[in-house]
């Protein structure tokens, strides 16, 4: 094991479901897995991943848990109301921010529109074009450009670590492309793995923006792995994260 530090930057943390699936309590993990097995086997909802894959999932998670001390975890969440949840105590750095694709670098205030009229929804977004948000129900939050955040955080990391690797875990309701572009720009030699979901870029910004993002990922040899709170996405994401330690 080298002295490399993995920098897990989680943008759109919500209740840190993906992080907790690895590093949270075992009872939480096994409860989620049990529900998935019951749903697939007894209720015929979805496809059961099989005992072999389950065994690999358990072993990979166990390996990752042992590597937590080699990781710096950054939670970036625009909704300050979620910071009361104990999951936020797990992070090494916490930022109450919305990262945007705007060019200006100054801190400003923006509206975080509530999805489905729920102030704590995972789908809350700074984009008024998102289909399920309410323009009349929002939370005011601080906003900075993704470019500025990536630039400023690099200054900190360069002073702190000689050897590190960035992993982005994204589900920020339309701002994913801006975050990826910014980290590609400032960390060309320290960033190649993206975990999370990119579908909101298509839903919020349209087909051209989504195609541009996917082309950027291909052109820059970035690896994207779907990673959600649903257990079906966990195995590939766990394995991809484990490879970053090699």
Beta strands, then each sheet from edge to edge (+ up, - down):
strand 1: 5-11
strand 2: 71-76
strand 3: 93-95
strand 4: 98-100
strand 5: 108-115
strand 6: 133-145
strand 7: 164-170
strand 8: 191-196
strand 9: 223-226
sheet 1: 3+ 2+ 1+ 7+ 8+ 9+
sheet 2: 4+ 6+ 5-
end
